[in-house]
């Protein structure tokens, strides 16, 4: 990321109100946030000229609740290998060990306050930078 550039963030959530709320919150805190409706938009975003530097993803919006194995696990794992991934889940969600195959993904429970999610996004970005330097 260029000096002074705003970190690019993609937010995929099945609820459009949550997507827009989170984008507003992150924009107000120095991010360039893009709301995404589904896996198709996420794939396009990841393949774009300016892909997100971190993805916040509601596993329910991505279809994770119905299929916790197979193709879904591969898709989440592939995303987590390309970009830092923060899974944004309901408190009662049962997140399987390994976060549906997304090794290294951070998991944050949904709350009315977005501060914990922002801390996780910043930690993911910082951790990813160290990962790249160590490669």
C-alpha positions as protocol buffer text, in pm:
chain_id: "A"
residue {
  index: 1
  type: UNK
  ca { x: 0 y: 0 z: 0 }
}
residue {
  index: 2
  type: UNK
  ca { x: 132 y: 342 z: -95 }
}
residue {
  index: 3
  type: UNK
  ca { x: 221 y: 587 z: 181 }
}
residue {
  index: 4
  type: UNK
  ca { x: -91 y: 781 z: 282 }
}
residue {
  index: 5
  type: UNK
  ca { x: -324 y: 556 z: 81 }
}
residue {
  index: 6
  type: UNK
  ca { x: -643 y: 436 z: 245 }
}
residue {
  index: 7
  type: UNK
  ca { x: -653 y: 59 z: 297 }
}
residue {
  index: 8
  type: UNK
  ca { x: -900 y: -107 z: 58 }
}
residue {
  index: 9
  type: UNK
  ca { x: -1163 y: -313 z: 234 }
}
residue {
  index: 10
  type: UNK
  ca { x: -1436 y: -535 z: 87 }
}
residue {
  index: 11
  type: UNK
  ca { x: -1741 y: -609 z: 301 }
}
residue {
  index: 12
  type: UNK
  ca { x: -1965 y: -902 z: 211 }
}
residue {
  index: 13
  type: UNK
  ca { x: -2277 y: -937 z: 424 }
}
residue {
  index: 14
  type: UNK
  ca { x: -2617 y: -1076 z: 330 }
}
residue {
  index: 15
  type: UNK
  ca { x: -2792 y: -780 z: 494 }
}
residue {
  index: 16
  type: UNK
  ca { x: -2767 y: -463 z: 281 }
}
residue {
  index: 17
  type: UNK
  ca { x: -2818 y: -241 z: 588 }
}
residue {
  index: 18
  type: UNK
  ca { x: -2524 y: -405 z: 765 }
}
residue {
  index: 19
  type: UNK
  ca { x: -2306 y: -372 z: 452 }
}
residue {
  index: 20
  type: UNK
  ca { x: -2382 y: -2 z: 420 }
}
residue {
  index: 21
  type: UNK
  ca { x: -2344 y: 64 z: 794 }
}
residue {
  index: 22
  type: UNK
  ca { x: -2003 y: -105 z: 804 }
}
residue {
  index: 23
  type: UNK
  ca { x: -1888 y: 77 z: 492 }
}
residue {
  index: 24
  type: UNK
  ca { x: -1984 y: 412 z: 647 }
}
residue {
  index: 25
  type: UNK
  ca { x: -1806 y: 325 z: 973 }
}
residue {
  index: 26
  type: UNK
  ca { x: -1488 y: 213 z: 798 }
}
residue {
  index: 27
  type: UNK
  ca { x: -1491 y: 508 z: 556 }
}
residue {
  index: 28
  type: UNK
  ca { x: -1514 y: 743 z: 857 }
}
residue {
  index: 29
  type: UNK
  ca { x: -1205 y: 571 z: 1000 }
}
residue {
  index: 30
  type: UNK
  ca { x: -981 y: 605 z: 698 }
}
residue {
  index: 31
  type: UNK
  ca { x: -1063 y: 300 z: 485 }
}
residue {
  index: 32
  type: UNK
  ca { x: -1183 y: 278 z: 127 }
}
residue {
  index: 33
  type: UNK
  ca { x: -1471 y: 32 z: 182 }
}
residue {
  index: 34
  type: UNK
  ca { x: -1668 y: -147 z: -88 }
}
residue {
  index: 35
  type: UNK
  ca { x: -1994 y: -330 z: -13 }
}
residue {
  index: 36
  type: UNK
  ca { x: -2038 y: -669 z: -182 }
}
residue {
  index: 37
  type: UNK
  ca { x: -2361 y: -866 z: -214 }
}
residue {
  index: 38
  type: UNK
  ca { x: -2236 y: -1214 z: -291 }
}
residue {
  index: 39
  type: UNK
  ca { x: -1954 y: -1447 z: -392 }
}
residue {
  index: 40
  type: UNK
  ca { x: -1975 y: -1334 z: -755 }
}
residue {
  index: 41
  type: UNK
  ca { x: -1906 y: -972 z: -660 }
}
residue {
  index: 42
  type: UNK
  ca { x: -1627 y: -1085 z: -428 }
}
residue {
  index: 43
  type: UNK
  ca { x: -1460 y: -1283 z: -706 }
}
residue {
  index: 44
  type: UNK
  ca { x: -1481 y: -981 z: -937 }
}
residue {
  index: 45
  type: UNK
  ca { x: -1338 y: -756 z: -666 }
}
residue {
  index: 46
  type: UNK
  ca { x: -1047 y: -990 z: -598 }
}
residue {
  index: 47
  type: UNK
  ca { x: -966 y: -1002 z: -972 }
}
residue {
  index: 48
  type: UNK
  ca { x: -993 y: -626 z: -1025 }
}
residue {
  index: 49
  type: UNK
  ca { x: -710 y: -379 z: -1089 }
}
residue {
  index: 50
  type: UNK
  ca { x: -739 y: -262 z: -726 }
}
residue {
  index: 51
  type: UNK
  ca { x: -834 y: -569 z: -519 }
}
residue {
  index: 52
  type: UNK
  ca { x: -922 y: -533 z: -152 }
}
residue {
  index: 53
  type: UNK
  ca { x: -640 y: -552 z: 97 }
}
residue {
  index: 54
  type: UNK
  ca { x: -869 y: -722 z: 349 }
}
residue {
  index: 55
  type: UNK
  ca { x: -1209 y: -891 z: 323 }
}
residue {
  index: 56
  type: UNK
  ca { x: -1476 y: -884 z: 593 }
}
residue {
  index: 57
  type: UNK
  ca { x: -1711 y: -1170 z: 522 }
}
residue {
  index: 58
  type: UNK
  ca { x: -2034 y: -1291 z: 681 }
}
residue {
  index: 59
  type: UNK
  ca { x: -2017 y: -1669 z: 630 }
}
residue {
  index: 60
  type: UNK
  ca { x: -2398 y: -1680 z: 608 }
}
residue {
  index: 61
  type: UNK
  ca { x: -2388 y: -1431 z: 323 }
}
residue {
  index: 62
  type: UNK
  ca { x: -2131 y: -1647 z: 151 }
}
residue {
  index: 63
  type: UNK
  ca { x: -2338 y: -1962 z: 194 }
}
residue {
  index: 64
  type: UNK
  ca { x: -2127 y: -2116 z: 469 }
}
residue {
  index: 65
  type: UNK
  ca { x: -2409 y: -2228 z: 693 }
}
residue {
  index: 66
  type: UNK
  ca { x: -2550 y: -2488 z: 456 }
}
residue {
  index: 67
  type: UNK
  ca { x: -2226 y: -2643 z: 330 }
}
residue {
  index: 68
  type: UNK
  ca { x: -1934 y: -2649 z: 570 }
}
residue {
  index: 69
  type: UNK
  ca { x: -1726 y: -2884 z: 361 }
}
residue {
  index: 70
  type: UNK
  ca { x: -1621 y: -2938 z: 4 }
}
residue {
  index: 71
  type: UNK
  ca { x: -1640 y: -2651 z: -240 }
}
residue {
  index: 72
  type: UNK
  ca { x: -1715 y: -2383 z: 21 }
}
residue {
  index: 73
  type: UNK
  ca { x: -1414 y: -2478 z: 235 }
}
residue {
  index: 74
  type: UNK
  ca { x: -1196 y: -2458 z: -74 }
}
residue {
  index: 75
  type: UNK
  ca { x: -1333 y: -2117 z: -170 }
}
residue {
  index: 76
  type: UNK
  ca { x: -1279 y: -1964 z: 176 }
}
residue {
  index: 77
  type: UNK
  ca { x: -935 y: -2119 z: 198 }
}
residue {
  index: 78
  type: UNK
  ca { x: -845 y: -1977 z: -142 }
}
residue {
  index: 79
  type: UNK
  ca { x: -959 y: -1629 z: -37 }
}
residue {
  index: 80
  type: UNK
  ca { x: -764 y: -1649 z: 291 }
}
residue {
  index: 81
  type: UNK
  ca { x: -450 y: -1746 z: 98 }
}
residue {
  index: 82
  type: UNK
  ca { x: -477 y: -1433 z: -121 }
}
residue {
  index: 83
  type: UNK
  ca { x: -590 y: -1163 z: 122 }
}
residue {
  index: 84
  type: UNK
  ca { x: -645 y: -1122 z: 498 }
}
residue {
  index: 85
  type: UNK
  ca { x: -991 y: -1249 z: 588 }
}
residue {
  index: 86
  type: UNK
  ca { x: -1208 y: -1148 z: 883 }
}
residue {
  index: 87
  type: UNK
  ca { x: -1515 y: -1366 z: 939 }
}
residue {
  index: 88
  type: UNK
  ca { x: -1796 y: -1154 z: 1087 }
}
residue {
  index: 89
  type: UNK
  ca { x: -2035 y: -1394 z: 1262 }
}
residue {
  index: 90
  type: UNK
  ca { x: -2343 y: -1391 z: 1484 }
}
residue {
  index: 91
  type: UNK
  ca { x: -2265 y: -1465 z: 1850 }
}
residue {
  index: 92
  type: UNK
  ca { x: -2456 y: -1794 z: 1834 }
}
residue {
  index: 93
  type: UNK
  ca { x: -2276 y: -1910 z: 1518 }
}
residue {
  index: 94
  type: UNK
  ca { x: -2085 y: -2232 z: 1551 }
}
residue {
  index: 95
  type: UNK
  ca { x: -1757 y: -2165 z: 1376 }
}
residue {
  index: 96
  type: UNK
  ca { x: -1581 y: -2493 z: 1306 }
}
residue {
  index: 97
  type: UNK
  ca { x: -1212 y: -2526 z: 1388 }
}
residue {
  index: 98
  type: UNK
  ca { x: -1022 y: -2371 z: 1100 }
}
residue {
  index: 99
  type: UNK
  ca { x: -1302 y: -2124 z: 1019 }
}
residue {
  index: 100
  type: UNK
  ca { x: -1450 y: -2329 z: 733 }
}
residue {
  index: 101
  type: UNK
  ca { x: -1108 y: -2390 z: 588 }
}
residue {
  index: 102
  type: UNK
  ca { x: -990 y: -2030 z: 607 }
}
residue {
  index: 103
  type: UNK
  ca { x: -662 y: -2082 z: 790 }
}
residue {
  index: 104
  type: UNK
  ca { x: -541 y: -1761 z: 950 }
}
residue {
  index: 105
  type: UNK
  ca { x: -879 y: -1589 z: 928 }
}
residue {
  index: 106
  type: UNK
  ca { x: -982 y: -1382 z: 1228 }
}
residue {
  index: 107
  type: UNK
  ca { x: -1331 y: -1433 z: 1369 }
}
residue {
  index: 108
  type: UNK
  ca { x: -1530 y: -1145 z: 1520 }
}
residue {
  index: 109
  type: UNK
  ca { x: -1883 y: -1163 z: 1659 }
}
residue {
  index: 110
  type: UNK
  ca { x: -2137 y: -917 z: 1519 }
}
residue {
  index: 111
  type: UNK
  ca { x: -2214 y: -631 z: 1758 }
}
residue {
  index: 112
  type: UNK
  ca { x: -2389 y: -294 z: 1739 }
}
residue {
  index: 113
  type: UNK
  ca { x: -2048 y: -129 z: 1786 }
}
residue {
  index: 114
  type: UNK
  ca { x: -1798 y: -180 z: 1504 }
}
residue {
  index: 115
  type: UNK
  ca { x: -1482 y: -107 z: 1707 }
}
residue {
  index: 116
  type: UNK
  ca { x: -1394 y: -473 z: 1767 }
}
residue {
  index: 117
  type: UNK
  ca { x: -1435 y: -545 z: 1397 }
}
residue {
  index: 118
  type: UNK
  ca { x: -1212 y: -250 z: 1309 }
}
residue {
  index: 119
  type: UNK
  ca { x: -946 y: -373 z: 1551 }
}
residue {
  index: 120
  type: UNK
  ca { x: -956 y: -715 z: 1385 }
}
residue {
  index: 121
  type: UNK
  ca { x: -929 y: -561 z: 1036 }
}
residue {
  index: 122
  type: UNK
  ca { x: -628 y: -355 z: 1142 }
}
residue {
  index: 123
  type: UNK
  ca { x: -469 y: -661 z: 1307 }
}
residue {
  index: 124
  type: UNK
  ca { x: -530 y: -863 z: 990 }
}
residue {
  index: 125
  type: UNK
  ca { x: -364 y: -594 z: 779 }
}
residue {
  index: 126
  type: UNK
  ca { x: -68 y: -567 z: 1015 }
}
residue {
  index: 127
  type: UNK
  ca { x: -29 y: -944 z: 1037 }
}
residue {
  index: 128
  type: UNK
  ca { x: -47 y: -983 z: 660 }
}
residue {
  index: 129
  type: UNK
  ca { x: 227 y: -723 z: 614 }
}
residue {
  index: 130
  type: UNK
  ca { x: 453 y: -922 z: 844 }
}
residue {
  index: 131
  type: UNK
  ca { x: 362 y: -1240 z: 657 }
}
residue {
  index: 132
  type: UNK
  ca { x: 468 y: -1084 z: 326 }
}
residue {
  index: 133
  type: UNK
  ca { x: 794 y: -952 z: 471 }
}
residue {
  index: 134
  type: UNK
  ca { x: 876 y: -1295 z: 612 }
}
residue {
  index: 135
  type: UNK
  ca { x: 806 y: -1473 z: 280 }
}
